Amino acid sequence: MQNMLSIRSYNTKPVNHSHCFNQLVLPIRGAINISVGNFNGRVAIGECVVVRSSEEHIFTADIEARFVVADMDELPVNISSSHCNVFSINSPLKSYLTFIESQLENTINTQLEQSMYHLFYLILAEQPLLPKIDNRISTAISFIEKHMATPLQIKSLAATAFLSETHFKKLFKQQTGSTVMKYVTKLRMEKAQALLTHTDYPLHIIGEMVGYQEPSAFSRKFSQYYGLSPTKFKK
């Protein structure tokens, strides 16, 4: 079996089968209803469902739904060693799916397709396997990712999830294993680290891009998180 990526739609009538290779299904429009392993439910944008080799599964999807599908002879260790059938994907993989869709729908280039699959595999191997997240918390996480440069407070994030502050904080911790603000800080620091490594933006601009209007506040938080100031890290 050739390791490959493709764009697919699925039948609106239930289909029940298995195959001799692993398959990952990642919605890019709509959702899929699937029963596989210990999971029976709906998988939507921002999530990935894993169908392991020879694993019987039954599924349906809306006619307008579209998916990036990866047929794989081997799964990354983080997935193969987990019993998780569905997990939430991070922002870099979400963005990469958009590129995959555009490329596959417009160009045939075997070498590029193989390179895209290899990069997909590497990004996949870096995924923290968070279990399927409540849609309300998923909405809040998407808001955090898109508005990292702005002040983020529990009150406004709870409002995006249509939850009270108390319920939001409790559900967020249950779903992610982290408090809200620790999660926000983690995303900000990881983005700052990437910007310091891969761009020549001035430090104050990087600080602003990850939500710190004062350079001293950014430097202090980065130093606390990584044990090294942004200036020293850059060097």
matplotlib code that plots the C-alpha trace (Angstrom):
import matplotlib.pyplot as plt

x = [0.0, 1.3, 1.3, -0.9, -3.1, -6.4, -9.5, -12.7, -16.4, -18.4, -21.7, -24.8, -25.9, -24.1, -21.0, -19.4, -16.0, -12.3, -9.0, -5.5, -3.9, -4.3, -6.4, -6.8, -9.8, -9.6, -12.7, -12.1, -15.8, -18.7, -18.3, -18.4, -20.5, -18.4, -18.3, -14.8, -13.0, -14.3, -15.7, -19.2, -20.1, -19.4, -16.0, -15.8, -13.3, -10.4, -10.5, -9.0, -10.4, -8.0, -9.0, -6.3, -5.5, -8.2, -10.4, -14.1, -15.9, -19.2, -19.7, -21.9, -21.3, -23.3, -23.1, -21.3, -18.7, -15.1, -12.1, -8.3, -7.7, -4.3, -3.8, -0.8, 1.1, 2.6, 1.3, 3.6, 4.5, 2.4, -0.7, 0.2, 1.0, -2.3, -5.8, -7.4, -9.6, -10.4, -8.2, -8.1, -5.5, -3.4, -3.2, -0.2, -1.9, -5.2, -3.3, -1.4, -4.7, -5.7, -2.6, -3.0, -6.6, -5.5, -2.6, -4.4, -7.4, -5.3, -2.0, -0.6, 3.0, 4.0, 7.2, 5.4, 2.7, 5.2, 6.9, 3.5, 2.8, 6.2, 5.6, 2.1, 3.6, 6.1, 3.5, 1.3, 4.0, 4.2, 0.4, -0.5, -3.2, -5.9, -9.2, -12.1, -13.0, -16.4, -17.5, -17.7, -14.2, -13.0, -14.6, -12.8, -9.4, -9.9, -10.6, -7.4, -5.4, -6.8, -6.6, -3.3, -2.1, -5.1, -5.8, -7.4, -9.5, -11.6, -14.8, -14.5, -13.4, -16.2, -18.6, -17.3, -18.1, -21.6, -20.6, -20.4, -16.9, -17.0, -18.3, -15.9, -12.8, -13.9, -14.8, -11.6, -9.4, -11.3, -10.9, -7.3, -5.7, -4.6, -6.0, -7.2, -4.4, -1.7, -2.9, -2.9, 0.7, 1.8, 0.5, 2.0, 5.4, 5.6, 4.6, 7.2, 9.9, 9.1, 9.1, 12.4, 13.9, 12.5, 12.0, 14.0, 11.2, 12.3, 11.7, 9.0, 7.0, 7.2, 6.0, 3.1, 2.2, 1.9, -0.1, 2.5, 2.4, 5.3, 8.7, 9.6, 6.5, 7.2, 10.9, 9.9, 7.3, 9.6, 12.5, 10.2, 8.9, 12.2, 14.8, 16.4, 15.6, 14.3, 17.6, 19.8, 17.5, 17.7, 21.5]
y = [0.0, 3.4, 6.0, 8.8, 11.8, 12.4, 14.6, 12.5, 12.7, 9.9, 8.2, 9.4, 5.8, 3.7, 1.9, -0.9, -2.3, -2.7, -2.4, -3.8, -0.4, 2.4, 5.4, 8.8, 11.0, 14.7, 16.8, 20.1, 20.8, 19.2, 16.1, 12.3, 10.1, 7.0, 3.9, 2.6, 0.9, 2.4, 5.5, 6.1, 9.6, 12.7, 13.9, 17.5, 20.1, 20.3, 16.6, 13.4, 9.9, 6.9, 3.7, 1.1, -1.7, -4.5, -2.5, -2.7, 0.6, 2.0, 5.6, 8.1, 11.8, 14.7, 15.0, 18.3, 17.2, 16.9, 15.2, 14.9, 11.2, 9.6, 6.0, 4.8, 1.6, 2.8, 5.2, 7.6, 6.2, 8.8, 7.4, 3.7, 3.5, 5.2, 3.6, 6.9, 6.7, 10.4, 13.4, 17.1, 18.5, 21.6, 24.8, 23.9, 20.8, 22.6, 25.1, 22.4, 20.7, 23.8, 23.6, 19.9, 20.5, 23.3, 21.4, 18.1, 19.8, 21.8, 20.0, 16.5, 16.2, 12.8, 14.1, 17.0, 14.6, 12.3, 15.3, 16.5, 13.1, 13.0, 16.5, 15.4, 12.4, 14.6, 17.2, 14.3, 12.8, 16.1, 16.1, 16.0, 13.4, 15.3, 13.4, 14.7, 18.1, 19.5, 21.8, 24.7, 24.3, 23.8, 27.1, 28.8, 27.3, 28.4, 31.9, 31.8, 30.7, 33.5, 36.3, 35.5, 39.1, 40.6, 40.6, 37.3, 37.0, 34.2, 36.3, 36.9, 33.3, 31.9, 34.0, 32.6, 29.1, 30.3, 29.1, 30.7, 31.5, 28.8, 26.1, 27.2, 26.9, 23.5, 22.1, 23.5, 21.8, 18.5, 18.6, 19.8, 18.9, 22.6, 25.7, 28.3, 30.8, 28.2, 27.0, 30.5, 31.1, 27.8, 28.7, 32.2, 31.0, 28.3, 30.9, 33.3, 30.6, 29.9, 33.6, 34.1, 31.1, 31.6, 35.3, 38.5, 40.5, 42.8, 41.5, 44.1, 43.1, 39.4, 40.4, 42.2, 39.3, 37.0, 39.4, 41.4, 45.2, 45.9, 44.4, 43.9, 41.9, 39.7, 39.2, 38.4, 35.8, 34.2, 33.9, 32.4, 29.8, 28.8, 29.9, 32.1, 35.7, 36.3, 38.2, 35.3, 32.7, 34.7, 34.7]
z = [0.0, -0.9, 1.8, 0.5, 1.2, -0.6, -0.5, -0.1, 0.5, 2.0, 1.5, 3.3, 3.8, 6.4, 5.1, 7.2, 6.3, 7.2, 5.3, 5.6, 6.3, 8.8, 7.9, 9.4, 8.5, 9.2, 8.4, 6.5, 5.8, 7.7, 9.9, 9.8, 12.1, 12.8, 15.1, 15.4, 18.4, 21.6, 19.9, 18.5, 17.6, 15.4, 14.3, 13.1, 11.9, 14.3, 15.1, 13.7, 13.7, 13.6, 11.9, 12.6, 10.2, 10.0, 12.4, 11.4, 11.3, 10.2, 9.1, 7.3, 6.3, 4.9, 1.1, 1.3, 3.8, 2.7, 4.4, 4.1, 4.3, 5.0, 4.1, 6.1, 6.4, 9.7, 12.4, 14.3, 17.8, 19.6, 17.9, 17.6, 21.3, 22.2, 22.4, 21.4, 18.3, 18.1, 19.1, 18.7, 16.3, 16.9, 14.9, 12.7, 11.4, 10.8, 8.7, 6.8, 5.9, 4.0, 2.0, 1.3, 0.1, -2.3, -3.7, -4.3, -5.9, -8.4, -9.2, -9.9, -8.8, -7.5, -5.8, -4.1, -3.0, -1.4, 0.3, 1.6, 3.1, 4.8, 6.3, 7.4, 9.2, 11.0, 12.1, 13.2, 15.3, 17.3, 18.1, 21.8, 21.8, 23.6, 23.6, 21.7, 23.2, 24.0, 21.2, 23.6, 24.8, 21.2, 20.3, 23.1, 22.1, 18.5, 19.8, 21.8, 18.8, 16.6, 19.2, 20.9, 20.5, 22.4, 26.1, 27.0, 30.1, 31.6, 31.4, 27.6, 26.9, 28.9, 26.9, 23.6, 25.0, 26.3, 29.8, 33.2, 34.3, 37.0, 34.7, 31.9, 34.1, 35.4, 32.0, 30.4, 33.1, 32.6, 28.9, 28.5, 31.8, 32.2, 33.6, 31.1, 31.7, 31.8, 28.4, 27.1, 28.4, 26.8, 23.4, 23.7, 24.7, 22.0, 19.4, 20.7, 20.7, 17.0, 16.1, 17.8, 16.0, 12.5, 12.0, 12.4, 14.0, 16.7, 20.3, 21.0, 17.9, 18.9, 22.3, 20.9, 18.6, 21.6, 23.8, 25.7, 25.0, 27.3, 26.3, 30.0, 30.7, 27.7, 28.7, 32.2, 31.2, 28.6, 31.1, 33.7, 31.1, 29.4, 31.9, 29.3, 28.3, 24.7, 23.9, 25.0, 23.3, 20.1, 20.2]

ax = plt.figure().add_subplot(projection="3d")
ax.plot(x, y, z, "-o")
ax.set_aspect("equal")
plt.show()
